[in-house]
Amino acid sequence: MFQRTHWIAIGIITLLSLFTLLTLGQRSVAADEFSMFWAAEKSVSTILQLYFSPFENNPAGCAIVQHSWGSIFGFSDESLRILSLLFVWGALVYLWKLTNLYANATSATLRLTVFSLAATTPVVWMAANFARYQAMVIMLGLAALYYYVLWYKLQENKQQESKQQSAYRYLLLYAVLTGLSFYFHYLSAAVFAVSAGLHYLSTVRGRSLRQVSIWAASQVFILVLIIPIIILILSTYSQMDLGTSSLAATNIKKPLAAVLFFGATVFGLMNGFAVAPWTVWVVVPMACILVYLSILAVRSEAIARNRFALFFLGFPLVFMSLAVVKMYPPLQFYLIPSVQRVGFLAPLFWLIAGLGITRIANVRLRNAVVAVAITCNLYAIGTWNLNIVATQQTPPVREVRDFVRSKTQNLTQLTIAHPFGYRYGMESVGSSTPGSGTAVNRYLPGAADIFWRETDMTAEVGIDSCKRMAATSTPEFVIVQRNRLHINADNLSAALLQSGYELEAEMPLQRQTAFDVWFKAQMLKLPIAGFKEDAAPQPYLYTVRYFRKQ
């Protein structure tokens, strides 16, 4: 049917890339993305000082690459996100290569089909709009896996002695890329390195001492490459704040929490990211397809005999489900799936699951399965990139900026109070302002800033305290209200009205889907300590209000 599969693959990538480029300005910054945006403009020496410290639990690689790119093309959000798109292109090149390696015995049409399933995985395409480490980690992980598979296949084929020189080159590339990935994301790199190591050890029986020695040398080489990372982790990692909270010590037992994380991860594989809106018409067909294709794929001789699925999919799923329980409250199990933490996982899953397509003899059934899977993937891509979905870990910084600029007359006469928390200001590293104050300073330079460290998060702030906050000389005041635990924002609004301000405009931000609201409502029924009645889910996650003193 398809005679020019390369051109069709390029066409798919081009269409998705155009969609990404056209929606670069639609998304707000998210989590580590902001801190890396903020750090990218600093000098390399400052970046190294910031990231090689107990205040930052990500390595410096992403910020340094963004710094080099931004020095030429600018440090705007759009510019840095285009850089991520370039890495996604690189990831898809290696995904195409892996498709041809895994499915080389099938027709060109089926190879294209397998690639199409994997290429439309939203974890790949959302990376283009996440100028964080994901896009870079995905490319490095898939590239390292590709060269590992090439080397492994040559090791298996003992008849190709003439190609042993190429095998050494592939092994070196695998080792270099694996070591390099540690400078972009510790956890993803470690999971990949351990997966590859365990996979090789599982097949070590019958290999010559020379082969095992060469492989062991590659592992030593990786350790040499990451000596600075090892020293950092041994010296400062125990001091790092990994975002744990008191909710982590709830009456949900750790084994149950691990099971919940594992379930979230498996469901996250459906469309690459667990916070995409799980409407029934997406969940039901994707769940059936996931199980059906997985069963067909693991029966494939190459997958079963070489144990790729077991060690590059099964091990990361189980390991990450256990690891994240140590880092996040069990309540958030559906928000922090392993898919987000291990970049190569989702595209590799769809590549392997896609091999199940090649075992479906009925053409109509095969086409129907592909059409449903790609449609669900595209739905997740569209909803995420268009910012329909958001979480409470992703404050609407850009949207607040646009609202403020449209209402205020003079930023130097504006005070903005906000609850932007969690890693939005490099956690006060190198700054005298409260951690997230830099979020306002970046997007609204010149505005006075109040960061309520306690507001919307823990203890209630009374009216009297709010009146002291309102006692400012600036005639304009903006409140960014997080609708969960919103009593403090309401008290500050009341204090402003009593102090002579008038409410001139307000806007709800980050609308949640009906399913998300329902799901959170069910979660609140669980007997988990630390929740209040006013934590009930809202149709919108934030409200921004503009006051002016008359």
C-alpha positions in Angstrom: 0.0 0.0 0.0 2.7 2.5 1.0 5.7 2.5 -1.3 7.6 5.4 0.3 7.4 4.8 4.0 10.1 7.2 4.8 8.2 10.1 3.3 5.0 9.1 5.0 6.8 9.0 8.4 8.3 12.4 7.6 4.8 13.6 6.8 3.4 12.4 10.2 6.3 14.1 12.0 5.7 17.3 10.0 2.0 17.5 10.8 2.6 16.9 14.5 5.4 19.4 14.5 3.2 22.1 12.9 0.6 21.5 15.5 3.2 21.9 18.2 4.7 25.1 16.7 1.2 26.6 16.4 0.4 25.9 20.0 3.7 26.9 21.7 2.1 29.9 23.3 -1.0 28.1 24.5 0.6 26.3 27.5 1.6 27.7 30.8 5.0 26.9 32.3 5.0 23.7 34.3 7.0 22.5 37.3 10.7 22.2 36.5 10.2 24.0 33.2 10.1 27.3 34.9 13.1 26.8 37.1 15.1 25.8 34.0 13.8 28.8 32.1 14.9 31.0 34.9 18.3 29.4 35.2 19.0 29.4 31.5 19.7 33.1 31.4 22.4 32.8 34.1 26.1 32.2 33.4 27.3 28.6 33.1 29.2 28.9 36.3 26.1 30.1 38.1 24.0 27.3 36.6 26.6 24.7 37.8 26.6 26.3 41.3 22.8 26.2 41.4 22.2 22.7 40.2 25.2 21.0 41.9 23.7 21.9 45.3 21.3 20.4 47.8 18.6 22.8 46.7 18.0 21.4 43.3 17.3 17.7 42.5 17.9 17.9 38.8 21.3 17.8 37.0 22.6 20.8 35.1 22.6 19.4 31.6 19.2 20.8 30.4 19.8 24.3 31.8 23.3 24.4 30.2 21.9 23.4 26.8 19.1 25.9 27.1 21.7 28.6 28.0 23.7 27.9 24.9 20.6 27.9 22.7 19.2 31.0 24.3 22.4 32.9 23.9 21.9 32.7 20.2 18.1 32.6 19.8 16.8 34.3 22.9 15.4 33.0 26.2 11.7 33.4 25.5 9.4 30.5 26.4 8.7 29.8 22.7 12.4 29.7 21.8 13.3 27.2 24.6 10.3 25.1 23.6 11.4 25.0 20.0 14.7 23.6 21.3 12.8 20.8 23.0 11.0 20.1 19.7 14.4 19.6 18.0 15.2 16.9 20.6 11.9 15.3 19.9 12.8 15.1 16.2 16.0 13.4 17.2 14.0 11.0 19.4 11.7 10.1 16.5 14.6 9.4 14.3 15.8 6.8 16.7 12.3 5.6 17.2 12.1 5.0 13.5 15.4 3.1 13.5 14.2 1.0 16.5 11.0 0.2 14.6 13.0 -1.2 11.7 15.2 -3.2 14.1 12.3 -4.7 15.9 9.9 -5.2 13.0 12.4 -5.8 10.2 10.8 -9.1 9.2 7.4 -7.4 8.5 6.3 -5.5 5.5 7.0 -1.8 5.1 3.4 -1.0 5.6 3.3 -2.7 9.0 6.6 -1.1 10.0 5.1 2.3 9.3 2.0 1.3 11.3 4.1 0.4 14.3 6.0 3.6 14.0 2.8 5.7 13.7 1.5 4.2 17.0 4.7 5.0 18.8 5.2 8.4 17.2 1.8 9.7 18.3 2.4 8.8 21.9 1.7 12.1 23.7 4.7 11.6 26.1 6.9 12.3 23.0 4.8 15.2 21.7 4.1 16.8 25.0 7.9 16.9 25.4 8.0 19.5 22.6 5.9 21.8 24.8 7.8 21.0 28.0 11.1 22.8 27.8 12.4 20.7 30.7 14.5 17.5 30.6 11.9 15.2 29.1 12.6 15.8 25.4 16.3 15.4 25.9 16.0 12.3 28.1 13.7 10.7 25.6 16.2 11.2 22.8 19.1 10.1 24.8 17.3 7.0 26.1 16.0 5.9 22.7 19.4 6.5 21.1 21.2 4.6 23.8 18.7 1.7 23.5 19.1 1.7 19.7 22.9 1.3 19.9 22.5 -1.2 22.7 20.2 -3.3 20.5 22.6 -3.1 17.6 25.5 -4.3 19.7 23.4 -7.0 21.3 22.2 -8.4 18.0 25.8 -8.6 16.8 26.7 -10.4 20.0 23.9 -12.9 19.4 25.0 -13.5 15.8 28.3 -15.2 16.2 28.6 -15.7 12.4 29.2 -12.0 11.8 32.8 -11.9 13.2 33.7 -9.3 10.5 31.4 -6.8 12.1 32.9 -7.0 15.6 34.6 -3.6 15.0 31.2 -2.0 14.4 29.9 -3.8 17.5 32.5 -2.1 19.7 31.5 1.3 18.2 27.9 0.6 19.0 28.8 -0.4 22.6 30.8 2.8 23.0 27.9 4.9 21.8 25.5 3.2 24.1 27.9 3.8 27.1 28.5 7.5 26.2 24.8 8.2 25.7 23.9 6.4 28.9 26.5 8.4 30.9 25.4 11.6 29.3 21.8 11.1 30.2 22.7 11.2 33.9 23.5 14.9 33.4 19.9 15.5 32.3 17.8 13.4 34.7 19.2 11.2 37.4 16.2 8.8 37.8 15.5 8.2 34.2 19.2 7.6 33.4 19.6 5.2 36.4 16.5 3.2 35.5 17.7 2.8 31.9 21.3 1.9 32.9 20.0 -0.7 35.4 17.5 -2.1 32.9 20.2 -2.6 30.3 22.6 -4.1 32.8 20.0 -6.5 34.2 19.0 -7.4 30.6 22.5 -8.3 29.6 23.1 -10.3 32.9 20.0 -12.3 32.2 21.5 -13.5 29.0 25.1 -13.9 30.2 25.0 -17.7 30.3 26.9 -19.2 27.4 28.8 -16.0 26.5 32.6 -16.0 26.3 34.8 -14.5 29.0 35.9 -11.9 26.4 32.4 -10.8 25.6 31.5 -10.4 29.3 34.7 -8.5 30.0 34.0 -6.1 27.2 30.5 -5.5 28.5 31.9 -5.0 32.1 34.4 -2.5 30.7 31.5 -0.5 29.2 29.8 -0.4 32.6 33.0 0.9 34.3 33.3 3.5 31.5 29.7 4.7 32.4 30.7 5.0 36.0 33.8 7.0 35.1 31.6 9.4 33.0 29.3 10.1 36.0 31.9 10.4 38.7 30.7 14.1 39.4 27.1 12.8 39.7 28.2 10.1 42.1 30.1 12.5 44.2 27.1 14.9 44.3 24.7 12.3 45.3 26.9 10.9 48.0 27.7 14.3 49.4 24.4 16.3 49.1 21.5 14.1 47.9 20.5 13.3 51.4 19.9 17.0 52.0 17.6 17.5 49.1 13.9 18.2 49.5 12.2 15.8 47.1 8.8 17.4 47.5 7.5 15.0 50.2 4.7 16.3 52.4 2.9 15.4 55.6 0.2 13.7 53.5 2.7 11.0 52.6 2.3 9.6 56.1 -1.4 8.8 55.7 -3.2 5.6 56.6 -2.8 4.4 53.1 -0.2 1.6 53.5 3.0 1.8 51.4 2.3 -1.5 49.6 -1.2 -0.3 48.6 0.3 3.0 47.5 2.8 1.2 45.3 0.0 -0.8 43.7 -1.9 2.5 43.0 1.2 4.1 41.4 1.7 1.0 39.3 -1.9 1.2 38.1 -1.5 4.9 37.3 1.6 4.1 35.3 0.0 1.3 33.3 -3.0 3.6 32.5 -0.6 6.4 31.8 0.9 4.3 29.0 -2.5 4.6 27.2 -1.8 8.1 26.2 1.6 8.9 27.5 0.6 10.9 30.5 -1.8 10.2 33.3 -3.3 13.6 33.8 -4.8 13.7 30.3 -8.6 13.7 30.6 -9.7 10.1 31.0 -13.2 10.2 29.6 -14.9 6.9 29.2 -14.6 6.8 25.4 -10.8 7.0 25.8 -10.2 4.7 28.8 -12.4 1.7 27.7 -11.0 1.3 24.1 -7.4 2.0 25.1 -7.6 -0.4 28.0 -8.8 -3.2 25.7 -6.2 -2.3 23.1 -3.4 -2.2 25.6 -4.1 -5.7 26.9 -4.8 -7.1 23.5 -1.6 -5.8 21.8 0.6 -6.5 24.8 -0.5 -10.2 24.8 0.2 -10.4 21.0 3.5 -8.6 21.3 5.1 -10.7 24.1 4.4 -13.8 22.1 6.7 -12.4 19.4 9.8 -14.6 19.2 12.3 -11.7 19.2 10.7 -10.0 22.3 10.1 -13.3 24.3 13.5 -14.8 23.5 15.6 -11.7 24.2 13.6 -10.5 27.3 13.4 -6.9 26.1 9.8 -6.4 27.3 10.7 -7.9 30.7 13.7 -5.7 31.5 13.0 -2.5 29.5 9.3 -2.3 30.4 8.4 -4.6 33.3 11.3 -3.7 35.5 10.9 0.2 35.1 7.2 -0.1 35.8 7.6 -2.0 39.0 10.7 -0.1 40.2 9.3 3.3 39.6 6.0 2.4 41.2 8.0 1.6 44.3 10.3 4.5 44.1 7.8 7.3 43.7 5.9 6.2 46.8 9.0 7.5 48.7 8.7 10.8 47.0 5.1 11.7 46.7 1.9 11.4 48.8 -0.2 8.3 47.9 -3.1 10.7 47.2 -1.3 11.9 44.1 -0.9 8.5 42.7 -2.9 9.3 39.6 -0.9 12.5 38.9 2.7 11.2 39.1 3.0 8.1 36.9 6.2 6.4 36.1 5.7 7.3 32.4 6.5 10.9 33.3 9.7 10.0 35.1 11.3 7.6 32.7 11.3 9.2 29.2 12.0 6.2 27.0 9.2 4.1 28.6 6.0 5.2 26.8 7.4 5.3 23.2 9.1 2.0 23.7 6.0 0.5 25.1 4.0 1.5 22.0 6.8 0.3 19.8 6.7 -3.2 21.4 2.9 -3.2 21.7 2.8 -2.2 18.1 4.5 -5.4 17.2 1.3 -7.1 18.2 -0.3 -5.3 15.2 1.9 -7.4 12.9 0.4 -10.6 14.3 -3.2 -9.6 13.4 -4.0 -11.3 10.2 -7.4 -9.7 9.7 -6.7 -6.5 7.9 -10.0 -4.8 8.9 -9.4 -5.6 12.6 -5.8 -4.4 12.4 -6.8 -1.1 10.8 -9.6 -0.6 13.3 -7.2 -1.1 16.3 -4.7 1.3 14.8 -7.3 3.9 14.0 -8.7 3.8 17.6 -5.3 4.0 19.2 -4.1 6.9 17.1 -7.4 8.8 17.6 -7.1 8.4 21.4 -3.4 9.5 21.3 -4.3 12.6 19.1 -7.0 13.5 21.6 -4.6 13.5 24.4 -2.1 15.5 22.4 -4.7 18.1 21.5 -6.1 18.5 25.0 -2.7 18.8 26.7 -1.1 21.1 24.2 -4.2 23.4 24.1 -4.0 23.6 27.9 -7.5 22.3 28.5 -6.1 20.1 31.3 -4.0 21.3 34.2 -3.1 20.2 37.6 -2.5 22.0 40.9 1.2 21.6 40.3 1.0 23.8 37.2 0.0 27.4 38.2 -1.2 29.5 35.3 1.8 31.9 35.2 1.5 33.0 31.6 -2.3 33.3 31.8 -1.9 35.5 34.9 0.6 37.7 33.1 -1.7 38.2 30.2 -4.6 39.1 32.5 -2.5 41.5 34.5 -1.2 43.3 31.4 -4.7 43.7 30.0 -6.0 45.3 33.3 -3.3 47.2 35.0 -2.1 50.7 34.1 1.3 50.7 35.6 3.2 47.6 36.8 5.4 49.7 39.1 2.1 50.6 40.9 1.0 47.0 41.2 1.2 44.5 44.1 0.5 40.9 43.2 -0.3 38.2 45.8 0.0 34.6 44.6 0.3 31.0 45.9 2.7 29.8 43.2 4.5 27.0 45.0 6.8 24.1 44.4 9.9 24.7 42.3 8.9 27.9 40.6 11.8 29.9 41.8 14.7 27.4 42.2 13.6 27.2 45.8 15.4 30.5 46.8 18.8 29.4 45.5 20.8 32.5 44.9 17.8 34.7 45.6 16.8 36.8 48.5 13.2 36.6 47.6 10.9 33.8 48.7 11.2 30.9 46.3 8.4 31.5 43.8 8.9 35.3 43.7 11.0 34.9 40.7 8.0 33.6 38.8 6.4 37.0 39.1 9.6 38.8 38.5 10.2 37.0 35.2 6.7 37.4 33.8 5.8 40.8 35.4 9.1 42.7 35.9 8.6 45.8 38.0 5.5 44.5 39.9 5.7 44.3 43.7 5.3 40.7 44.9 3.7 39.0 47.9 4.3 35.2 48.1 2.1 33.7 50.7 4.2 30.8 51.8 1.4 29.6 54.1 -1.6 30.8 52.0 -3.7 28.2 50.3 -1.4 25.5 51.6 -1.6 25.1 55.3 -2.8 27.4 58.1 -5.5 30.0 57.7 -4.5 33.6 57.6 -7.0 35.9 59.4 -8.6 39.1 58.3 -6.3 41.2 60.5 -3.2 39.7 59.0 -4.6 40.2 55.5 -5.3 43.9 56.3 -1.6 44.3 57.1 -0.8 42.8 53.6 -3.3 45.2 52.1 -1.7 48.2 53.7 0.3 49.0 50.6 0.9 52.2 48.8 0.3 50.7 45.4 -3.1 51.7 43.9 -3.4 48.4 42.0 -3.6 44.9 43.6 -4.0 41.5 42.0 -4.8 38.3 43.9 -4.2 34.9 42.3 -6.5 32.5 44.1 -5.9 28.8 44.2 -9.4 27.5 44.5 -8.4 24.6 46.9 -8.1 26.0 50.4 -9.2 29.4 49.1 -10.1 30.9 52.5 -7.0 33.0 52.6 -7.5 34.6 49.2 -11.1 35.3 50.2 -9.9 37.0 53.4 -7.4 39.1 51.5 -10.1 40.1 49.1 -12.3 41.2 52.0 -9.4 43.1 53.5 -8.8 45.0 50.3 -12.5 46.0 50.0 -12.4 47.2 53.6 -9.2 49.2 52.8 -10.8 51.2 50.0 -10.1 49.0 47.0 -12.8 48.0 44.5 -12.9 44.7 42.5 -12.8 45.7 38.8 -12.2 42.4 37.1 -11.9 38.7 37.8 -11.3 35.6 35.6 -11.3 31.9 36.4 -8.4 29.9 34.9 -7.6 26.3 34.2 -10.9 24.7 33.7 -11.1 21.0 34.8 -13.0 18.3 32.9 -16.2 17.0 34.5 -14.4 13.6 34.9 -11.5 15.2 36.7 -13.9 17.0 39.1 -15.8 13.8 39.7 -12.6 11.8 40.3 -11.2 14.2 42.8 -14.6 14.2 44.6 -14.3 10.4 45.0 -10.8 10.7 46.3 -11.9 13.1 49.0 -14.2 10.4 50.3 -11.2 8.3 51.3 -10.3 8.3 55.0 -7.1 10.3 54.5 -5.8 12.7 57.1 -5.0 16.2 56.2 -7.9 17.2 54.0 -10.5 19.9 54.8 -14.0 20.4 53.7 -13.0 23.4 51.5 -10.6 21.2 49.5 -13.6 20.0 47.4 -12.7 20.1 43.7 -13.7 23.1 41.7 -14.6 23.5 38.0 -11.6 25.9 37.8 -8.3 25.5 39.6 -7.5 29.2 39.9 -9.2 32.6 39.9 -7.4 35.9 39.4 -8.9 39.1 40.7 -7.9 42.7 39.9 -8.5 45.5 42.5 -7.9 49.2 42.2 -7.9 51.8 45.0 -10.3 54.6 44.4 
